[in-house]
Amino acid sequence: MKLRNPGSTGRAARSRRRGVASLDQIDRRVVAALQAEGRRPFSSIAEELGISESVVRYRVQRLEDAGILQVVGIADPLRIGFDLMAMVGVKVRPGAVAQVCEQLEQLPETSYVAAVAGRYDVLVEVVCRDTGHFQQLLTEQVHDIDGVVSTESFLILEIHKMAYGWGVGDHGVPLAEVAEPEATSSNGRSASRTSPRRTVSRTSPRRSVAASNQRGSR
């Protein structure tokens, strides 16, 4: 089992900024299957979808290469030896948000970096060994980043929910109805349709599909 790779998270975020990927129904169903059970064999997914195992393997690889999907193991840091997790609100000098985020992404202690609107310009989740480690990170690294004006920290005492299965099954976040391109009917009139459209990536408050990296058929 491994924790999220901050570098991988940054690549996924940059991929999302380039625009919403075009996913067909097979892509969505493959992702939904892995969100529900990340260790599920490709052969099992293929049987359920009525396609070949090689097609499932190709789809997963393509989604991973595009930065849409990550299949990793997610652990609760507070239960595997890390004694401190915190959310840090960062105020940034005008015009410096992007470069500050890029610098924060490089810190191994950061597991979540997001530019936001509101009281702060950036929100950062950090995982540290103890308070001494956190203090050193904050005063010697975060505050030293050019563009950072001030920070406010919120210590996480206990994690009550850490979920990555949004949009899956009866308990997932409902999908938005997105209008498809207008189609012209036989009488020349435009007919508009709506269908579920899901943007799939590590875009829940944490950017990864909670799963093991043990993939493949069994």
ChimeraX attribute file (.defattr): number of C-alpha atoms within 10 A of each C-alpha:
attribute: neighborCount
match mode: 1-to-1
recipient: residues
	/A:1	11
	/A:2	10
	/A:3	12
	/A:4	22
	/A:5	13
	/A:6	20
	/A:7	15
	/A:8	16
	/A:9	23
	/A:10	22
	/A:11	14
	/A:12	23
	/A:13	19
	/A:14	12
	/A:15	16
	/A:16	19
	/A:17	8
	/A:18	8
	/A:19	9
	/A:20	13
	/A:21	16
	/A:22	9
	/A:23	14
	/A:24	10
	/A:25	11
	/A:26	14
	/A:27	16
	/A:28	16
	/A:29	15
	/A:30	20
	/A:31	25
	/A:32	19
	/A:33	20
	/A:34	25
	/A:35	25
	/A:36	17
	/A:37	15
	/A:38	21
	/A:39	21
	/A:40	19
	/A:41	18
	/A:42	23
	/A:43	18
	/A:44	17
	/A:45	20
	/A:46	18
	/A:47	12
	/A:48	12
	/A:49	15
	/A:50	9
	/A:51	13
	/A:52	14
	/A:53	19
	/A:54	12
	/A:55	13
	/A:56	23
	/A:57	19
	/A:58	11
	/A:59	16
	/A:60	22
	/A:61	14
	/A:62	14
	/A:63	19
	/A:64	15
	/A:65	12
	/A:66	16
	/A:67	22
	/A:68	26
	/A:69	23
	/A:70	29
	/A:71	22
	/A:72	21
	/A:73	18
	/A:74	18
	/A:75	15
	/A:76	12
	/A:77	16
	/A:78	17
	/A:79	8
	/A:80	8
	/A:81	11
	/A:82	13
	/A:83	16
	/A:84	20
	/A:85	25
	/A:86	17
	/A:87	18
	/A:88	21
	/A:89	20
	/A:90	24
	/A:91	18
	/A:92	21
	/A:93	14
	/A:94	10
	/A:95	9
	/A:96	13
	/A:97	19
	/A:98	14
	/A:99	13
	/A:100	22
	/A:101	20
	/A:102	12
	/A:103	13
	/A:104	23
	/A:105	22
	/A:106	12
	/A:107	15
	/A:108	13
	/A:109	19
	/A:110	23
	/A:111	22
	/A:112	20
	/A:113	25
	/A:114	19
	/A:115	15
	/A:116	13
	/A:117	9
	/A:118	7
	/A:119	9
	/A:120	16
	/A:121	20
	/A:122	23
	/A:123	21
	/A:124	20
	/A:125	20
	/A:126	22
	/A:127	21
	/A:128	22
	/A:129	15
	/A:130	13
	/A:131	12
	/A:132	11
	/A:133	14
	/A:134	18
	/A:135	12
	/A:136	12
	/A:137	18
	/A:138	16
	/A:139	11
	/A:140	11
	/A:141	13
	/A:142	19
	/A:143	15
	/A:144	12
	/A:145	15
	/A:146	13
	/A:147	17
	/A:148	19
	/A:149	13
	/A:150	13
	/A:151	17
	/A:152	11
	/A:153	14
	/A:154	11
	/A:155	12
	/A:156	15
	/A:157	11
	/A:158	10
	/A:159	10
	/A:160	6
	/A:161	6
	/A:162	13
	/A:163	14
	/A:164	21
	/A:165	21
	/A:166	18
	/A:167	18
	/A:168	19
	/A:169	13
	/A:170	7
	/A:171	9
	/A:172	11
	/A:173	11
	/A:174	13
	/A:175	14
	/A:176	13
	/A:177	12
	/A:178	12
	/A:179	12
	/A:180	13
	/A:181	11
	/A:182	12
	/A:183	12
	/A:184	11
	/A:185	10
	/A:186	7
	/A:187	6
	/A:188	8
	/A:189	10
	/A:190	12
	/A:191	11
	/A:192	12
	/A:193	12
	/A:194	12
	/A:195	11
	/A:196	12
	/A:197	17
	/A:198	19
	/A:199	17
	/A:200	23
	/A:201	25
	/A:202	22
	/A:203	18
	/A:204	14
	/A:205	12
	/A:206	18
	/A:207	23
	/A:208	27
	/A:209	30
	/A:210	25
	/A:211	22
	/A:212	18
	/A:213	14
	/A:214	14
	/A:215	17
	/A:216	14
	/A:217	14
	/A:218	9
